[in-house]
């Protein structure tokens, strides 16, 4: 069973790696939300990179993510500076981009085809937030 764990070595940038092509039945979805809630409990601004390369679309996971995001909207809006998703499928990227345009987000969210561009964008968002708060970015 795949359990999500975050890479905190680049805080305030938090990275979730992909479960790859595992079927949803072999992915512990609760572990994803437990990790996000653990970071939220720090009460510090952060940005997330969710690397979904190699995964298959899953309507159930998308629906749960949207529901959880709306339920936790206020705390996410306070602490989550930006969220980037890395996807290697053009079709999935276009679908997700469309969904993001049509939904209310607690922070800027953007889809990328490579991790380097996603990380650069997240760092710029963290830096902009730090300037607004007059706190140096790490």
FISE-387494 format. One record per residue: x, y, z of N, C-alpha, C in turn; residue in three letters. Coordinates in steps of 0.2 Angstrom, whole numbers, padded with zeros to 4 digits, always signed. Each point is the difference from the previous one (the first is absolute). Layout:
XYZXYZXYZALA/...
***
This chain:
+0004-0006+0000-0004+0006+0000+0004+0006+0000UNK/-0001+0005-0005+0004+0006+0000-0003+0005+0005UNK/+0005+0002+0004-0002+0006+0005+0004+0006-0002UNK/-0004+0005+0000+0003+0007-0002+0004+0002+0006UNK/+0006+0003-0002+0004+0003+0005+0003+0006-0004UNK/+0001+0005+0004+0002+0006-0003+0008+0001+0001UNK/+0003+0003-0005+0007+0002+0001+0000+0007+0002UNK/+0002+0001+0006+0000+0007+0004+0007+0003-0001UNK/+0005-0003-0003+0007+0002+0000+0000+0007-0004UNK/-0005+0002-0003+0001+0007-0004-0005+0005+0003UNK/-0003-0001+0007-0005+0004+0003+0002+0007-0001UNK/-0004+0004-0002-0008+0000+0000-0003-0004-0006UNK/+0004-0002-0004-0002-0004-0006-0001-0007+0002UNK/-0006-0003-0001-0001-0007+0002-0002-0004-0006UNK/+0003-0006+0000-0001-0004-0007-0003-0006+0002UNK/-0005-0002-0004-0003-0006+0000+0002-0004-0006UNK/+0002-0006+0001+0002-0004-0006-0006-0004-0002UNK/+0001-0003-0006-0005-0003-0004-0001-0008+0003UNK/-0006-0002+0000-0001-0007+0001+0001-0004-0006UNK/+0002+0003-0006+0001-0003-0006-0006-0003-0003UNK/+0000-0006-0003-0006-0003-0003-0004-0005+0004UNK/+0001+0001+0007-0003-0005+0004-0008+0002+0000UNK/-0004-0005+0000-0007+0001+0000-0002+0003+0007UNK/-0006+0004+0000-0002+0003+0006-0001-0004+0006UNK/-0001-0007-0001-0001-0004+0006+0006-0001+0003UNK/+0006+0001-0003+0007-0001+0003+0003+0007+0003UNK/-0004+0005+0000+0002+0007+0002-0003+0002+0006UNK/+0003+0001+0006-0003+0002+0006-0001+0008-0001UNK/-0006+0001-0002-0002+0007-0001+0000+0004+0007UNK/-0002-0003+0005+0000+0003+0007+0007+0003+0001UNK/+0005-0003-0002+0007+0002+0002+0002+0007-0003UNK/-0003+0001-0006+0001+0006-0003-0003+0006+0004UNK/-0006-0001+0002-0003+0005+0004+0003+0001+0007UNK/+0002-0005+0003+0003+0000+0006+0007+0004+0000UNK/+0003-0001-0006+0007+0004-0001-0002+0007-0001UNK/-0005+0002-0003-0002+0007-0001-0002+0003+0006UNK/-0004-0003+0004-0002+0002+0007+0006+0001+0004UNK/+0005-0004+0000+0006+0000+0004+0003+0007-0001UNK/+0001+0001-0007+0003+0006-0002-0004+0007+0002UNK/-0006-0001-0001-0005+0006+0002+0001+0001+0008UNK/+0001-0005+0004+0000+0001+0007+0006+0004+0002UNK/+0005+0001-0004+0006+0004+0001-0001+0007+0000UNK/-0006+0002-0003-0002+0007+0000+0005+0005-0003UNK/+0003-0003-0005+0005+0004-0004-0002+0000-0008UNK/+0001+0005-0004-0001-0001-0007+0004-0005-0003UNK/-0003-0003-0005+0004-0005-0004-0003-0001-0007UNK/+0003-0003-0004-0002-0001-0007+0001-0008-0001UNK/-0005-0003-0004+0001-0007-0002+0001-0001-0007UNK/+0004-0005-0001+0001-0003-0007-0003-0007+0000UNK/-0005-0002-0004-0003-0007+0000+0002-0003-0007UNK/+0005-0004+0000+0003-0003-0006-0005-0006-0002UNK/-0004+0000-0005-0004-0005-0002+0002-0003-0006UNK/+0006+0000-0002+0002-0003-0006+0000-0007+0001UNK/-0003-0004-0006-0001-0007+0000-0006-0002+0003UNK/-0004+0004+0003-0007-0002+0003-0005+0000-0005UNK/-0005-0004+0001-0006+0000-0004-0006+0005+0003UNK/-0004+0003-0004-0005+0004+0003-0005-0004+0004UNK/-0002+0003+0005-0004-0003+0005-0006+0005+0002UNK/-0006-0001-0002-0005+0005+0002-0001+0000+0007UNK/+0000-0006+0004-0001+0000+0007+0005+0004+0004UNK/+0006-0001-0002+0006+0004+0003-0001+0008-0001UNK/-0002+0001-0006-0001+0007-0002-0006+0003+0004UNK/-0005-0004+0001-0006+0003+0003+0001+0000+0008UNK/+0004-0004+0003+0002+0000+0007+0004+0006+0001UNK/+0005+0001-0005+0005+0006+0001-0004+0006+0000UNK/-0005+0001-0005-0004+0006+0000-0004+0001+0006UNK/-0003-0005+0003-0004+0000+0006+0004+0002+0006UNK/+0006-0003+0000+0004+0001+0006+0002+0008+0000UNK/+0002+0002-0006+0003+0007-0001-0006+0005+0002UNK/-0006-0001-0002-0005+0004+0002-0002+0000+0007UNK/+0000-0006+0003-0001+0000+0007+0006+0003+0004UNK/+0006+0000-0002+0006+0003+0003+0002+0007-0003UNK/-0005+0003-0004+0002+0006-0004+0003+0005+0004UNK/-0003+0002+0006+0003+0006+0004+0007-0001+0002UNK/+0001-0006+0003+0007-0001+0003+0005-0001-0006UNK/-0002-0003-0006+0004+0000-0006+0002+0007-0002UNK/-0005+0004-0001+0001+0007-0002+0004+0004+0004UNK/+0001-0001+0007+0004+0003+0004+0008-0002-0001UNK/+0000-0007-0001+0007-0003+0001+0003-0003-0007UNK/-0004-0002-0004+0002-0003-0007+0001+0006-0005UNK/+0006+0001-0001+0002+0006-0005-0001-0002-0007UNK/+0001-0006-0002-0001-0002-0007+0001-0007+0000UNK/-0004-0003-0005+0000-0007-0001+0002-0002-0008UNK/+0005-0004-0001+0002-0002-0007-0001-0007-0001UNK/-0003-0002-0006-0001-0007-0001+0005-0001-0007UNK/+0004-0006+0001+0003-0002-0006-0003-0006-0003UNK/-0002+0001-0007-0003-0006-0003+0003-0001-0007UNK/+0001-0006-0002+0004-0002-0006-0005-0001-0006UNK/-0007+0000+0001-0005-0001-0005-0003+0007-0002UNK/+0001+0002-0006-0003+0006-0003-0008+0000+0002UNK/-0003-0005-0002-0007-0001+0001-0002+0002+0008UNK/+0004-0004+0004-0002+0001+0007+0002+0007+0002UNK/+0005+0003-0002+0002+0007+0001-0006+0005-0002UNK/-0002-0001-0006-0006+0004-0002-0006+0000+0004UNK/-0002-0006+0002-0005-0002+0004+0000+0004+0007UNK/+0006-0001+0003+0001+0002+0006+0000+0008+0000UNK/+0003+0003-0005+0001+0007-0001-0007+0003+0000UNK/-0005-0003-0004-0007+0002-0001-0003-0001+0007UNK/+0001-0005+0003-0004-0001+0007+0003+0006+0005UNK/+0006+0002-0001+0003+0005+0005-0003+0007-0002UNK/-0001+0001-0007-0004+0006-0002-0007+0001+0003UNK/-0003-0006+0001-0007+0000+0001-0002+0000+0008UNK/+0006-0002+0004-0002+0000+0007+0004+0005+0004UNK/-0003+0001+0006+0003+0005+0004+0006-0003+0004UNK/+0006+0003+0000+0006-0003+0003+0002+0005+0006UNK/+0003-0004+0005+0002+0004+0005+0006+0004-0001UNK/+0004-0002-0005+0006+0003-0002+0001-0001-0008UNK/+0005+0003-0003+0002-0001-0007+0002-0007-0001UNK/-0003-0003-0005+0001-0007-0001+0002-0001-0008UNK/+0005-0003-0002+0002+0000-0007+0003-0007-0001UNK/-0001-0002-0007+0002-0007-0002+0006+0001-0005UNK/+0005-0005+0001+0006+0001-0003+0002-0007-0003UNK/+0004+0000-0005+0002-0007-0003+0007-0002+0002UNK/+0003+0004+0004+0007-0002+0003+0000+0003+0007UNK/+0004-0003+0004+0001+0002+0007+0004+0006+0001UNK/+0005+0001-0004+0004+0006+0000-0004+0007-0001UNK/-0004+0000-0005-0004+0006-0001-0005+0001+0006UNK/-0003-0006+0003-0005+0000+0005+0004+0003+0007UNK/+0006-0002+0001+0004+0002+0006+0001+0007-0001UNK/+0002+0003-0006+0002+0007-0001-0006+0004+0001UNK/-0006-0002-0002-0006+0004+0001-0002+0000+0007UNK/+0001-0005+0004-0002-0001+0007+0005+0005+0004UNK/+0006+0000-0002+0005+0004+0004-0001+0007-0001UNK/-0002+0002-0007-0002+0007-0001-0007+0002+0004UNK/-0004-0004+0001-0006+0001+0004+0001+0001+0007UNK/+0005-0005+0003+0002+0001+0007+0004+0007+0001UNK/+0004+0001-0005+0004+0007+0001-0005+0006+0000UNK/-0005+0000-0005-0005+0005+0000-0004+0000+0006UNK/-0002-0005+0003-0004+0000+0006+0005+0002+0006UNK/+0006-0002+0000+0005+0003+0005+0001+0007+0000UNK/+0000+0003-0006+0001+0007-0001-0006+0004+0003UNK/-0006-0003-0002-0007+0003+0003+0000+0000+0007UNK/+0003-0005+0003+0000-0001+0007+0006+0003+0004UNK/+0005+0002-0005+0006+0003+0003+0004-0005+0004UNK/+0000-0006-0003+0004-0006+0003+0004-0003-0005UNK/+0007-0001+0001+0004-0003-0005-0002-0007-0002UNK/+0000-0001-0006-0001-0007-0003+0006-0004+0002UNK/-0001-0007+0000+0006-0004+0001+0002-0003-0006UNK/
***
